[in-house]
Structures are given as structure tokens and as C-alpha cells.
């Protein structure tokens, strides 16, 4: 009999989803949840989803890919487009994705939910985890608060993603972080 809790893991990309599910599967029955309406353009969204599919297949995990509707994301951040990556726009983006994960977890009988977001070097667990805990209360589903970048988590994730042939992206995912990265590359040293 399997008495492990069912965990819905919001997964932002294949790199972030390469090591975390393996580590969590020791204690949880993990399903991956790909909900990322922030990713732009659509081709990049599809490429990242294909990488998450590779990881899910390699780890024999169920993958739920929710609807891609960037209009909701653009609506949520419309007053924050001038913010830099890591600014006020990012918490709005995190909450949109965590809220949908919590909602899906409740609707489909999961015991808890978590996110791979905290593995990112520029994604602050002290911002993300309180959101998840607040949404856990709101939706009645436990949130697994972690800072996955601790104890070399990011490096472990990169090594694992290499074994699956996952491409590492060079921007967070949204059009504004992409433009910021392009401007940075073009600026003189």
C-alpha cells in the first residue's frame, strides 16, 4: 500500500524539473504541473514544455500541461511592464502560477503542492513560500515550502537536466525579461 502524499509540483522548465521531482519522489507521489502563461513567445513555451515532457518521460512521472493563455498573464502584469526582472512584476507572476497550481491540486484531490521556482538563482524563496502558504490556507491544500537552491540544488538540477538533454534557457520566460536580456547583450562593456 502506498501511503505517500500526492504532490502536485508546479514545474517552470525542464532544468528546474530535472532534479527536484527525483528528490521529492523519495517521500511523495509526484505529478508535474506545467502552467506558465508568462512564457513568451509561444515557440519558447512549446520548447520548454517539450523539455518538461522529456524529464517526465525519463522519470516516469505524470505531466499535466494546463492551458496556455498568456492574456491572463499580460492582464495581471499590465501596470508593471517597466519593472526589471526581480522587481514588482515577478511576485504577481509567481502568485498567478501558484494560485492555479493550488486550485488544480484542490480540484483533483492532491494532498499538497509545491513549485520548482525557488531553485532559480533570482527567485527568492522568502517571497514565493509565503505566497504558497497563504494560498494553501485559501484552497485547503498543504503547501510544501522549500528553497530548492540550498545545498547546491541549482547545480544538481543543471547536472540532471544535462543527462536528459534539456536545453537551459537564458531568460526567465516572460517577454519583458527576454527584452531585458537582449538589451543587456547589446550594451557596450
MARVO-949771 format. One line per field, with one value per residue: residue number from 1; x, y, z of N, C-alpha, C in turn. Coordinates in steps of 0.001 Angstrom, whole numbers, plus 500000, padded with zeros to 6 digits. Atoms other than C-alpha are relative to their C-alpha. Example, Ala and Ser with C-alpha at 12.3 -4.5 7.8 and 13.67 -1.06 7.14 Angstrom:
! MARVO-949771
seq: [1 | 2] .
n.px: [500890 | 499180] .
n.py: [498810 | 498810] .
n.pz: [500000 | 499940] .
ca.px: [512300 | 513670] .
ca.py: [495500 | 498940] .
ca.pz: [507800 | 507140] .
c.px: [500900 | 499230] .
c.py: [501200 | 501090] .
c.pz: [500000 | 500730] .
***
This chain:
! MARVO-949771
seq: [1 | 2 | 3 | 4 | 5 | 6 | 7 | 8 | 9 | 10 | 11 | 12 | 13 | 14 | 15 | 16 | 17 | 18 | 19 | 20 | 21 | 22 | 23 | 24 | 25 | 26 | 27 | 28 | 29 | 30 | 31 | 32 | 33 | 34 | 35 | 36 | 37 | 38 | 39 | 40 | 41 | 42 | 43 | 44 | 45 | 46 | 47 | 48 | 49 | 50 | 51 | 52 | 53 | 54 | 55 | 56 | 57 | 58 | 59 | 60 | 61 | 62 | 63 | 64 | 65 | 66 | 67 | 68 | 69 | 70 | 71 | 72 | 73 | 74 | 75 | 76 | 77 | 78 | 79 | 80 | 81 | 82 | 83 | 84 | 85 | 86 | 87 | 88 | 89 | 90 | 91 | 92 | 93 | 94 | 95 | 96 | 97 | 98 | 99 | 100 | 101 | 102 | 103 | 104 | 105 | 106 | 107 | 108 | 109 | 110 | 111 | 112 | 113 | 114 | 115 | 116 | 117 | 118 | 119 | 120 | 121 | 122 | 123 | 124 | 125 | 126 | 127 | 128 | 129 | 130 | 131 | 132 | 133 | 134 | 135 | 136 | 137 | 138 | 139 | 140 | 141 | 142 | 143 | 144 | 145 | 146 | 147 | 148 | 149 | 150 | 151 | 152 | 153 | 154 | 155 | 156 | 157 | 158 | 159 | 160 | 161 | 162 | 163 | 164 | 165 | 166 | 167 | 168 | 169 | 170 | 171 | 172 | 173 | 174 | 175 | 176 | 177 | 178 | 179 | 180 | 181 | 182 | 183 | 184 | 185 | 186 | 187 | 188 | 189] .
n.px: [500847 | 499224 | 500559 | 499359 | 500905 | 499999 | 499449 | 500038 | 498807 | 499944 | 498697 | 499882 | 499204 | 499348 | 498834 | 500475 | 500738 | 499188 | 499519 | 500957 | 500957 | 499297 | 499756 | 501282 | 500635 | 499624 | 501000 | 501302 | 500403 | 499865 | 500446 | 499534 | 501055 | 499407 | 500883 | 499063 | 500490 | 499042 | 498927 | 500206 | 501177 | 500634 | 499000 | 499200 | 500888 | 500043 | 498680 | 499854 | 500914 | 499385 | 498953 | 500663 | 500485 | 498832 | 499712 | 501101 | 499869 | 498799 | 500222 | 501265 | 500913 | 501142 | 499891 | 501229 | 499712 | 501219 | 500205 | 499118 | 500779 | 499196 | 500806 | 500200 | 498731 | 499814 | 500954 | 499565 | 498773 | 500062 | 499510 | 498661 | 499113 | 498718 | 499229 | 498926 | 500129 | 499764 | 500748 | 501375 | 500748 | 499735 | 500934 | 501323 | 499862 | 499915 | 501293 | 500914 | 499685 | 500247 | 501450 | 500572 | 499527 | 500782 | 501364 | 500000 | 499745 | 501245 | 501001 | 499646 | 499739 | 498613 | 499800 | 499163 | 499423 | 498702 | 499533 | 498567 | 499513 | 498983 | 498662 | 499379 | 499083 | 500629 | 501349 | 499821 | 500891 | 500681 | 501142 | 500850 | 500575 | 501170 | 501140 | 500488 | 500637 | 501274 | 500902 | 500340 | 501123 | 501150 | 500506 | 500120 | 499046 | 498696 | 498916 | 498678 | 499100 | 498590 | 499080 | 499309 | 498647 | 499105 | 499164 | 499612 | 501138 | 499976 | 498955 | 500492 | 501024 | 499325 | 499360 | 501036 | 500632 | 499070 | 500159 | 501245 | 499915 | 500850 | 499330 | 500159 | 500400 | 499174 | 500833 | 501019 | 501109 | 500937 | 499518 | 499255 | 498664 | 499305 | 499539 | 498936 | 498820 | 499522 | 499382 | 498756 | 499024 | 499619 | 499366 | 498528 | 499385] .
n.py: [498805 | 498769 | 498993 | 498705 | 498928 | 499608 | 498652 | 499351 | 499157 | 499014 | 500111 | 498882 | 500384 | 501295 | 499905 | 499931 | 501211 | 501196 | 500594 | 499852 | 501115 | 501203 | 499850 | 500035 | 501302 | 500865 | 499836 | 499635 | 500442 | 498709 | 499716 | 498700 | 499098 | 498963 | 498854 | 498893 | 499089 | 498906 | 500293 | 499328 | 500219 | 501327 | 501005 | 500247 | 500757 | 501365 | 500610 | 500323 | 501105 | 501218 | 500402 | 500570 | 501314 | 500897 | 500316 | 500815 | 501332 | 500635 | 500305 | 500729 | 499179 | 499429 | 498573 | 499296 | 498715 | 499195 | 499131 | 498854 | 498799 | 498884 | 498789 | 499834 | 499520 | 498612 | 499203 | 499906 | 499200 | 498862 | 498755 | 500252 | 500383 | 499298 | 500579 | 500911 | 501361 | 499990 | 498884 | 500208 | 500851 | 501424 | 500603 | 500136 | 501171 | 501180 | 500269 | 500496 | 501403 | 500771 | 500043 | 501014 | 501299 | 500318 | 500262 | 501302 | 501002 | 500198 | 500592 | 501360 | 500856 | 500086 | 499687 | 498809 | 499462 | 499335 | 499403 | 500038 | 498623 | 499569 | 500452 | 498962 | 499104 | 498692 | 500205 | 499969 | 500863 | 499204 | 499377 | 501045 | 500902 | 499435 | 500041 | 501369 | 500290 | 499263 | 500687 | 501286 | 499731 | 499621 | 501123 | 501191 | 501005 | 499709 | 499532 | 500461 | 498847 | 500389 | 499191 | 501089 | 499643 | 500310 | 501196 | 500181 | 500500 | 499532 | 500740 | 501373 | 499962 | 499833 | 501283 | 500960 | 499600 | 500370 | 501424 | 500166 | 499227 | 498822 | 498743 | 498956 | 498732 | 498871 | 498964 | 500535 | 500548 | 498993 | 499129 | 498873 | 500482 | 500272 | 498709 | 499533 | 500799 | 499551 | 498679 | 500219 | 500567 | 498998 | 498832 | 500061 | 500336] .
n.pz: [500000 | 500116 | 499105 | 500245 | 500399 | 501406 | 500129 | 501311 | 500063 | 501078 | 500643 | 500941 | 501170 | 499853 | 499122 | 498615 | 499699 | 500193 | 498752 | 498906 | 499893 | 499553 | 498575 | 499303 | 500185 | 498879 | 498948 | 500551 | 501333 | 500686 | 501360 | 500458 | 500477 | 500833 | 500220 | 500137 | 501029 | 500100 | 500947 | 501270 | 500833 | 499968 | 500372 | 498798 | 499123 | 500520 | 499804 | 498576 | 499715 | 500544 | 499060 | 498821 | 500446 | 499981 | 498603 | 499480 | 500585 | 499457 | 498578 | 499916 | 499224 | 500706 | 500287 | 500351 | 500642 | 499970 | 501156 | 500221 | 500307 | 499503 | 499770 | 498555 | 499446 | 500425 | 499235 | 498604 | 499850 | 500931 | 499390 | 499463 | 501104 | 499902 | 498900 | 500420 | 499497 | 498559 | 499430 | 499537 | 500935 | 499741 | 499038 | 500621 | 500864 | 499131 | 499379 | 501027 | 500264 | 498775 | 499773 | 500887 | 499516 | 498804 | 500454 | 500661 | 498954 | 499251 | 500890 | 500410 | 498848 | 499537 | 498582 | 499874 | 501227 | 499851 | 501253 | 500273 | 500173 | 499035 | 500364 | 500828 | 499273 | 499776 | 499462 | 498548 | 499224 | 498972 | 500672 | 500567 | 498995 | 499312 | 500928 | 500022 | 498713 | 499984 | 500925 | 499384 | 499097 | 500827 | 500782 | 499170 | 500445 | 499398 | 500870 | 499601 | 500106 | 500088 | 500804 | 500685 | 500408 | 498870 | 500098 | 501404 | 500759 | 501384 | 500693 | 500168 | 501027 | 501296 | 500347 | 500360 | 501267 | 501073 | 500306 | 500754 | 501234 | 499849 | 500326 | 498984 | 500582 | 499566 | 499396 | 499098 | 500770 | 500492 | 501067 | 499433 | 499625 | 501264 | 500525 | 499110 | 500320 | 501312 | 499816 | 499265 | 500936 | 500985 | 499366 | 500047 | 498706] .
ca.px: [500000 | 501313 | 500806 | 502880 | 501107 | 500126 | 502137 | 501412 | 504703 | 504448 | 507293 | 508535 | 511011 | 512949 | 516074 | 514193 | 512158 | 515075 | 516350 | 513549 | 510965 | 513559 | 514418 | 510752 | 509716 | 511513 | 508704 | 505829 | 503890 | 504839 | 502946 | 504326 | 502130 | 503136 | 501270 | 503343 | 501310 | 504172 | 506466 | 506841 | 506864 | 504678 | 507606 | 509610 | 506627 | 506430 | 510195 | 510140 | 507108 | 508902 | 511817 | 509477 | 507926 | 511422 | 512005 | 508573 | 509111 | 512623 | 511443 | 508176 | 506111 | 502675 | 502707 | 499682 | 500054 | 497428 | 496074 | 498448 | 496653 | 499123 | 496279 | 495620 | 499304 | 499534 | 496402 | 497867 | 501146 | 499925 | 500808 | 504238 | 505852 | 508600 | 509721 | 513073 | 513356 | 513199 | 511032 | 507341 | 506154 | 507717 | 505641 | 502470 | 503654 | 504567 | 501200 | 499269 | 501046 | 500909 | 497213 | 496378 | 498506 | 496706 | 493351 | 494191 | 495538 | 492297 | 490106 | 491976 | 492496 | 496167 | 497378 | 499885 | 501503 | 504926 | 506867 | 510261 | 510523 | 512669 | 515544 | 516173 | 519087 | 516933 | 513771 | 513540 | 512081 | 511251 | 508856 | 507496 | 506968 | 504738 | 502531 | 502261 | 501425 | 498725 | 497237 | 497362 | 495048 | 492798 | 492494 | 492735 | 495716 | 499069 | 501991 | 505459 | 507656 | 511250 | 514234 | 515455 | 518564 | 520010 | 522740 | 523752 | 520239 | 520631 | 523868 | 522323 | 519381 | 521681 | 523657 | 520476 | 518983 | 522130 | 521546 | 518046 | 519244 | 517308 | 518239 | 518896 | 517143 | 518861 | 515923 | 513182 | 510435 | 508401 | 508710 | 509999 | 512826 | 513651 | 513842 | 515944 | 518356 | 518563 | 519280 | 521956 | 523649 | 523692 | 525009 | 528707 | 531005] .
ca.py: [500000 | 503417 | 505892 | 508705 | 512035 | 513052 | 516154 | 518431 | 520072 | 523274 | 522990 | 526020 | 524276 | 521077 | 522275 | 523158 | 519978 | 517603 | 517069 | 518281 | 515585 | 512855 | 514168 | 514661 | 511227 | 509673 | 510971 | 511907 | 510592 | 513425 | 514666 | 517566 | 520561 | 522818 | 526113 | 529021 | 531616 | 534056 | 532321 | 534194 | 533709 | 530655 | 528812 | 529213 | 527965 | 524878 | 524263 | 524419 | 522150 | 519636 | 519642 | 519029 | 516176 | 514661 | 514827 | 513409 | 510508 | 509800 | 509827 | 508027 | 510870 | 512068 | 515504 | 517769 | 520625 | 523243 | 525657 | 528230 | 531565 | 534445 | 537009 | 536375 | 536909 | 540094 | 541375 | 540659 | 542498 | 545282 | 548049 | 546560 | 546259 | 548761 | 546725 | 544940 | 541203 | 540572 | 543670 | 544036 | 542155 | 538849 | 538271 | 538884 | 536265 | 533800 | 534195 | 533690 | 530376 | 529225 | 530096 | 527950 | 525111 | 525256 | 525380 | 522373 | 520477 | 521023 | 520136 | 516876 | 515563 | 516255 | 516359 | 519133 | 521317 | 522861 | 524770 | 524453 | 528253 | 528520 | 526732 | 529724 | 531911 | 535031 | 533534 | 534353 | 531664 | 534319 | 535822 | 532619 | 530436 | 532871 | 533102 | 529345 | 529133 | 531801 | 530008 | 526708 | 528204 | 529699 | 526453 | 523957 | 522108 | 521901 | 523818 | 522297 | 525323 | 524784 | 526708 | 524217 | 526223 | 525413 | 522793 | 523237 | 522469 | 524621 | 522886 | 519446 | 520410 | 521549 | 518288 | 516210 | 518236 | 517619 | 513869 | 514333 | 516576 | 519564 | 522994 | 525691 | 528925 | 532308 | 534320 | 533859 | 533330 | 536489 | 538908 | 541634 | 539527 | 538482 | 542117 | 542995 | 540164 | 541305 | 544900 | 543658 | 541638 | 544674 | 547175 | 548106 | 546841] .
ca.pz: [500000 | 499028 | 501839 | 500355 | 499965 | 496446 | 495490 | 492534 | 491570 | 489556 | 487075 | 485175 | 482852 | 482253 | 484010 | 487181 | 486919 | 486440 | 489982 | 492275 | 491356 | 491853 | 495286 | 496289 | 494966 | 497933 | 500167 | 497831 | 494854 | 492473 | 489420 | 487369 | 486600 | 483733 | 483966 | 482682 | 480768 | 481319 | 478834 | 475589 | 472651 | 472051 | 470445 | 473657 | 475666 | 473440 | 473649 | 477447 | 477578 | 475327 | 477779 | 480721 | 478717 | 478282 | 482026 | 482865 | 480480 | 481748 | 485372 | 484612 | 486076 | 485122 | 483483 | 483428 | 480942 | 481691 | 479109 | 477643 | 477774 | 478041 | 478031 | 481727 | 482499 | 480423 | 482166 | 485598 | 484924 | 482613 | 485103 | 485825 | 482408 | 483247 | 486251 | 485925 | 486357 | 490076 | 490587 | 491441 | 488342 | 489422 | 492590 | 490561 | 488084 | 490853 | 492507 | 489276 | 488687 | 492311 | 492552 | 489532 | 490931 | 494289 | 492532 | 490358 | 493378 | 495282 | 492292 | 491665 | 495183 | 495775 | 499379 | 498740 | 496114 | 495591 | 492957 | 491334 | 491164 | 494288 | 492593 | 490321 | 491361 | 491054 | 492562 | 496246 | 498481 | 501089 | 498524 | 496977 | 500067 | 501990 | 498879 | 498712 | 502417 | 502066 | 499054 | 500961 | 503574 | 500908 | 498917 | 501779 | 500272 | 502051 | 500520 | 500644 | 501343 | 500252 | 498994 | 496428 | 495561 | 499025 | 499287 | 495632 | 494346 | 491247 | 490310 | 490893 | 488722 | 485915 | 486050 | 485977 | 483126 | 481065 | 481350 | 479875 | 477016 | 478344 | 476987 | 479570 | 478753 | 479009 | 480338 | 482907 | 480374 | 480047 | 477156 | 479475 | 480880 | 477316 | 476173 | 479220 | 478365 | 474728 | 475790 | 478184 | 475430 | 473097 | 475669 | 475368 | 478121] .
c.px: [500876 | 499352 | 500679 | 498956 | 500144 | 500392 | 499894 | 501126 | 499930 | 501425 | 500105 | 500784 | 500657 | 501202 | 499563 | 499278 | 500805 | 500396 | 498933 | 499013 | 500654 | 500211 | 498689 | 499328 | 500403 | 498915 | 498574 | 499739 | 499854 | 499386 | 500491 | 498838 | 500663 | 498947 | 500870 | 499561 | 500905 | 501017 | 499627 | 501283 | 499497 | 501012 | 500881 | 499187 | 500005 | 501336 | 500194 | 499077 | 500588 | 501112 | 499415 | 499440 | 501130 | 500290 | 498927 | 500104 | 501184 | 499811 | 498712 | 499005 | 498850 | 500234 | 498631 | 500415 | 498686 | 499970 | 501020 | 499142 | 500747 | 499196 | 499780 | 501264 | 500230 | 499050 | 500456 | 501184 | 499976 | 500531 | 501446 | 501025 | 501366 | 500891 | 501119 | 499711 | 500418 | 499251 | 498577 | 499168 | 500143 | 499072 | 498582 | 499982 | 500038 | 498620 | 498985 | 500217 | 499757 | 498503 | 499361 | 500425 | 499197 | 498558 | 499893 | 500193 | 498724 | 498961 | 500259 | 500516 | 501441 | 500061 | 500781 | 500491 | 501294 | 500352 | 501512 | 500599 | 501143 | 501398 | 500742 | 500840 | 499360 | 498582 | 500111 | 498944 | 499246 | 498853 | 498997 | 499317 | 498856 | 498747 | 499376 | 499273 | 498649 | 498978 | 499589 | 498807 | 498744 | 499366 | 499878 | 500873 | 501366 | 501005 | 501322 | 500987 | 501444 | 500777 | 500904 | 501407 | 501020 | 500744 | 500270 | 498880 | 500016 | 501027 | 499580 | 498965 | 500619 | 500663 | 498960 | 499363 | 500904 | 499830 | 498736 | 500027 | 499111 | 500826 | 499758 | 499705 | 500875 | 499177 | 498864 | 498840 | 499080 | 500660 | 500866 | 501387 | 500813 | 500557 | 501144 | 501304 | 500582 | 500673 | 501355 | 501090 | 500516 | 500751 | 501514 | 500546 | 500582] .
c.py: [501235 | 501076 | 501359 | 501015 | 500284 | 501473 | 500469 | 501024 | 500927 | 500011 | 501061 | 499639 | 498651 | 500023 | 499983 | 498726 | 498724 | 499315 | 499990 | 498832 | 498705 | 500021 | 499875 | 498630 | 498992 | 500016 | 500234 | 499267 | 501275 | 499958 | 501399 | 500799 | 501150 | 501057 | 501241 | 500953 | 501219 | 499790 | 500519 | 499918 | 498556 | 498900 | 499649 | 499190 | 498527 | 499284 | 499594 | 498854 | 498687 | 499494 | 499398 | 498619 | 498974 | 499531 | 499074 | 498565 | 499254 | 499566 | 499220 | 500720 | 500478 | 501497 | 500527 | 501340 | 500770 | 500927 | 501145 | 501181 | 501209 | 501273 | 500258 | 500555 | 501469 | 500930 | 500217 | 500943 | 501298 | 501306 | 499884 | 499700 | 500684 | 499448 | 499111 | 498584 | 500008 | 501119 | 499593 | 499098 | 498517 | 499395 | 499838 | 498751 | 498718 | 499644 | 499466 | 498503 | 499124 | 499858 | 498914 | 498595 | 499558 | 499637 | 498607 | 498889 | 499706 | 499264 | 498524 | 499134 | 499813 | 500381 | 501299 | 500441 | 500706 | 500611 | 499863 | 501408 | 500363 | 499474 | 501053 | 500958 | 501341 | 499898 | 499819 | 499154 | 500799 | 500825 | 498922 | 499164 | 500611 | 500055 | 498622 | 499642 | 500706 | 499319 | 498627 | 500159 | 500287 | 498803 | 498703 | 498845 | 500415 | 500486 | 499525 | 501140 | 499501 | 501103 | 498988 | 500367 | 499733 | 498696 | 499612 | 499428 | 500422 | 499210 | 498550 | 499941 | 500136 | 498696 | 498967 | 500359 | 499669 | 498532 | 499727 | 500755 | 501230 | 501259 | 501006 | 501325 | 501132 | 501195 | 499331 | 499367 | 501057 | 500910 | 501130 | 499565 | 499687 | 501295 | 500560 | 499267 | 500438 | 501369 | 499873 | 499484 | 501038 | 501179 | 499849 | 499724 | 501183] .
c.pz: [500000 | 500864 | 499842 | 499568 | 498517 | 499908 | 498556 | 499972 | 498795 | 499465 | 498914 | 498743 | 500270 | 500916 | 501456 | 500400 | 499924 | 501301 | 501095 | 500070 | 500478 | 501507 | 500781 | 499916 | 501079 | 501077 | 499498 | 498686 | 499175 | 498603 | 499648 | 499438 | 499261 | 499708 | 500029 | 498892 | 499810 | 498881 | 498619 | 499182 | 500106 | 499671 | 501203 | 501011 | 499577 | 500210 | 501452 | 500395 | 499487 | 500918 | 501272 | 499646 | 499992 | 501418 | 500563 | 499475 | 500604 | 501457 | 500238 | 500917 | 499125 | 499833 | 499605 | 499412 | 499929 | 498781 | 499951 | 499545 | 500544 | 500257 | 501485 | 500653 | 499622 | 500748 | 501430 | 500180 | 499194 | 500590 | 500475 | 498906 | 500058 | 501109 | 499461 | 500479 | 501466 | 500705 | 500367 | 499085 | 500365 | 501052 | 499447 | 499120 | 500838 | 500547 | 498994 | 499773 | 501230 | 500280 | 499127 | 500440 | 501216 | 499627 | 499371 | 501037 | 500785 | 499144 | 499705 | 501145 | 500407 | 501480 | 500184 | 498622 | 500343 | 498648 | 499883 | 499949 | 500938 | 499696 | 499184 | 500821 | 500329 | 500543 | 501514 | 500724 | 501060 | 499420 | 499585 | 501083 | 500797 | 499114 | 499989 | 501284 | 500121 | 499096 | 500540 | 500934 | 499180 | 499285 | 500799 | 499554 | 500542 | 498950 | 500572 | 499765 | 500031 | 499292 | 499318 | 499537 | 501110 | 499740 | 498545 | 499136 | 498545 | 499185 | 499758 | 498880 | 498612 | 499557 | 499559 | 498650 | 498813 | 499611 | 499183 | 498668 | 499997 | 499733 | 501121 | 499315 | 500546 | 500473 | 500747 | 499241 | 499437 | 498964 | 500558 | 500469 | 498744 | 499406 | 500845 | 499690 | 498660 | 500089 | 500677 | 499065 | 499008 | 500615 | 499950 | 501400 | 500697] .
***
